[in-house]
Amino acid sequence: MKTKFTKETYLYWYELMLLLRRFEEKTGQLYGMQKIRGFCHLYIGQEAIAAGAMTATKPEDKFITAYRDHALAIAKGISAKACMAEMYGKATGCSKGKGGSMHFFSKEHNFFGGHGIVGAQIGTGAGLALAEQYQGTDNVVLCFFGDGAARQGMLHETFNMAMTWKLPVIFICENNMYAMGTSVERTSNVLDIYKLADAYEMPADSIDGMSCEAVHEGVERAVKRARENGGPTLLEIKTYRYRGHSMSDPAKYRTKEELEEYKQKDPINQVLAVIQKNKWATEAEIEAINDRVKAEVEECVQFAEESPWPSDDELLKDVYVQQDYPFIVD
């Protein structure tokens, strides 16, 4: 079976997606045990987007997303330990325990959040791209948002500005069909979200989000255009989340048959099938990957459990750039 991608790429995709899946499954379990509090949105089913985006970009490229951020953060290089500790609210978390599930951040790994305000990251993503353009780099920004955020006015203002200034940003709508719990069909007359780009003469494409190959190729084309000063692209990547919008969502707005239909296209199983068909890994080697992932998830939980809570004097730090900001604290 001849493939466009190498054995190493498929093995990378498999291990990364498996780590994201197992991390999220463990997160859901810990949330049920009340180890993790607040809001929590899982990425289970959408892993091909993170995997394909990683192989089509370079480490210097910046990612920014909404509050379903765990998987993209880990893919970008933030350790599973720092991510789990953040959800526990511990001082060793990637946001010092101050952000929780929705607000992962790491300047070091070029991951700029984790944003709780729906659609806010669309404007901020364009701002990051403007900074790269201004500094004369060839870095691009991948700005992720959901189908629900595609209804925000921020999107239209940003698209207009990004096209006018030819910013190196790829807008990626992770269309998992239901926003918080309402289908695209019930919220828009335009069912193909990528067509929103037409109003700004922005290049756009519709991508199969259950396929690492399709995601990689779509992102790669857009990245090449952005690096060559061709401006932004809108990619509508059609995907599916197996769980509800958040941990509190029973997802009664869709059928069990629909869910099972998408599970048949599971991206992890698709990649594993290619690996097995090409005999790129023995059963023992695949088992070793599985064991390695399992151990990494267990270690990140232990790390979060054993990490200290933030000290009281951390409360007012990292709020303003001004070091001696005159807070009223009594």
N, C-alpha and C positions, 0 to 999 in steps of 0.2 A: 504493500500500500504506500504509494508515493504521496508525500505531504509537502506543502510549501514551507513548513516550519521544521526546525531541527528537533532531534531527540531531546536535547538539553532544554529547549523551550517548553516542550510538553511536560517534561519532568518538573520544571520550575512551576508551570501553571498548576499541575496536579498538587504539588506540596503546598503551594501558597493557598490555593482554594480550599484544600483540606484543613489547613490551619485556620483560615477564616471561618469555615463551617463549624469546626469543633470549638473554637473560641466563642462563637455566638451561641451555640447550643449550651455550653457551660455557663455563659452569661445569663441565658434564660433560666437555667436551673438555679443559679445563685440569686437571681431576682425573686424567684418563687420562695426562696429561703430567707428573704429580706436582708441579704448581705449587701445587695445593691438597692439603693433607694432612688426616688424621683422618677423621671421619665426614662424610658429605655426602648430603643427602636432597633430591631435586628435586621441583618442583611441577608439572611438565609434564602438562597435561591438566586441572588444577584451577583454571585462571586465572579462570574466571567467578566463582568465590567471592570472590576478592580484588576484582575489578572491581565486582561487584554490591554488595558490602559498602561499598565506598568511596562510591558515589553515594547510598547510603541513610543515610549518617552525616555528621557534621561533623568538622572537624579536631580539635576539643577532645575528641572521644570517644576512648577508649583501646582499643587492641588488645593482646591478649596471646595467645601461641600456643605450640605445641610446637617441636620442632627442625626441622620442615620450614618454615622461617621466611623464606627469602630474598624470596619474592614478596610476602608481606604487608608486609614491611619496606619494600620499594621502593614498593609501592602507598601506604603511609602517608606517604611523603615522604622517607625516607632515600635519599640519592643512590646511584645504581648504583656510583659511584666508591668511596664509603665502605663499601659492602657488599662489593665485590670485594676491596678492600684488607684488609677484615677476614678474608676467607677465605684471603688470602695470609699472614695473621698480621702485617700491617704496622701501624706506629704511627698511620697515618692512617685506620685502620678505625673503624667505628662503635662498637666496644668496645675501641679502642686496640690491636687485634691480639691481645687476650687471650681472646677468646671463640670465634673461628673460626666455621665454618658454622652451628653449632647455637645460638649465643648472641648474635645481633644485639640491639641495644638502643639506644633513643634517647628520652630523657625529652623532649627538644625536640619530637619528632614524635609524642609520646604512643604510642610503641611499646615495650612493656615485656617484650620477649623472646618468643622463643627460650629454651625450657626443655628441658633434657636428661632430667629425671626424669619418666617417663611419668605424666601426670595431675596433676603438681604445680601446673601453671598454673591448674587449675580452682579450687583453693582461693585462690590468689593473685589470680585474676581477681575472685572475690567480695570479696576484701579491698580491691582497687582500687575496686570499686563501693561498698563501705561508706564509703570515704574521700570519694567524691563525694557520697554521701547526707549524710554528717556535715557536709560543708562547704556543703551547700545549693545545689549546682550542679544543672543539668539535664543534665549529661553522662552518657553511658552507657558501659558497658564491653562490648566484644565479646571473648568468651573462646573461642578455637578449640582443639579437640582432635580426635584421630582416633578411629576406631571401636575401636581397641585400648585406648585410655585410658578408654573407656566402661565397661570392666570393673574399674576401680580403685575401691577403697572411698572414696577422696577424693571421688568424684563424689556419692555418696549423702549423705555428711555435709554437703557444700557445698550440695547441692540443698535439703536440709532447712533449713539456716540461711538460705539466700538467700530461700526462700519465707516463712519465719517473719518475717524482717526486711524483706521486700519490696524487695530490693536491685535497683538499676538495671543488671542484667547480662543479656546475651544469651549463653547457652551454645550454641556452634555446633559440632556434631559433623560434621567433614568425613569422611563415611563413604566411603572409597575401597575398601571391601569386604574388604581382606585384612590390615589391621593390618601387622605386620611381614612376614607371609607365610602367615597362617592365616585362612581365610575366616570371616566373621561366623557362617555356618551351623554351623561346627565349634566355635565358642566360646561360643555363647549360645542359650538356648531362646527368647529374645525377639529376633526378626530385625528388627523395626521399632524402632530405637533410640529414636526420639522417644517411644515409649510408656513409657519409663523415667520420664518426667515425671509420669505418672498417679499414681504412689505418693505424690506430694507435691502433687497438684492444681495442678501448674504448667502453664500454657499451653504447647502444643507443636505442631510442624508438621513435615511432611516436604516437602522442597524439591528440585526438579531442579537439581543442581549443575552441569549442562552448559549452563545458560541464565542469562545475565546478568540478563534480565528477571525470571525467577522468583526468583533470589537477591535482587535489589533489593527486590522486592515483599514477600518473606518477612521480610527484615531490617527493612524500613521499618515493617511492622506491629509487630514486636517492639520496635523502637526507640521508636515512638510510645507503646506501652504503658508502657515503662520510664520515659520522660520524664514521663508523667502519673501517676507513682507507682503503677503497676499491677504492679510487681515483675518478676521474671525470666521468661524464655521459653527453652525448649529447641528449637533448630532442628536437625533431622537433614538435612544437605545431602548428597544422594547424588551422588557424583562418581567420578572414575576417574583413577588415575595411569598414564601411559603407560610409565614406567620402573619399575624395581624399588623396593622400600622404600627402599633406599639404593644407593650406587654399587657395593656389593659383592654385591647381590642379583640373580641371573639371572632371577628371577620365573618359575620353572618350574612353579609351582603353578596357573597359569592357561593357557588356550589362546590360540593366536595369533588364532583366529577371534573370541574374546571381545574381545581388544584392538582388532582391526580394526572390530568393531561399534561400540565407543565412539569410535574415531577418526572414524567417520562423523558423530558428533554434536559434533565439535570446536567449542568455544565461539567460537574466533577466526573460523573459517569461517562460523559462523552469523551473527555480527555483521557480517562483511564482506558476506555475502549481502544483508542488510537494507539496508546502505549502498548497495550497487550497484543493488538493485531500486528504491530511492527516488531514485537518481541524486544522492545527497548528496555524492559526490566523484567526480571524473574518474579515469581510470586513472593519469594523470600525478600527481594529488594523492595517490592511494593509494601510488604508487611513492615519492613524496616522504616520506610517513610511514615507509615501509619503510627508506628510505635514512637518515632521521633516527635511527631506532631502531638500525640497524646501526652508525652512527657513534658513538652513545652507548655501545654495548657495547664497541666497539673502544677508545674513549677510557677507559673504566673499567678495561680490562685494562692499558693503557699506564700509567695512573695507579698501579695496584697494583704493576706491575713496577718503576716508578721511585721508589715511596715508600720511606722508610727503615724499618728494623726498629726495634722499641721499644728504648729504652736499658735498660741493666741496672738502673738505679735505679727503673724502672717496676714491677719485679717485685712489690714489697710494697705498692704503692699501690692504692687502691680496694678493698682487702680488708675493712677495718674503718672505721667512721666516725671512730673515735679516731685522730687524726693521729699521735700518738707511741706507737702500740701496741708493746709490748715483744716484738717478734719474736725468736726464737732463730735466729740466722743462721749460726752456726759449725758 
